[in-house]
């Protein structure tokens, strides 16, 4: 698949998502989760960044996904600092949950 075909397909999917109310809401949550992750990314140690990714957002509770138990343990130590950062930026997050989910496994 060439680059222009891929870009056109991406635009078509995005347009379809925007036209469907449930899918548009899901996309908005995904974007918000990614925005939250971008806010805290600089606080993560370099050695941890590759093992953490944004997860689901359920109201004011956000989930971070760690690729293994050691990463989850370190991430849990950082939660107060991460939550303070988000709240200091006016983000409406009251708690952060950490789940271990090796890469390649579906979100739940």
Secondary structure by P-SEA (a helix, b strand, c coil): ccaaaaaaaaaaaaaaaaacaaaaaaaaaaaaaaaaaaaaccccccccccccccccccccbbbbbbccaaaaaaaaaaaaaaaaaaaaacccccbbbbbbbccccccc
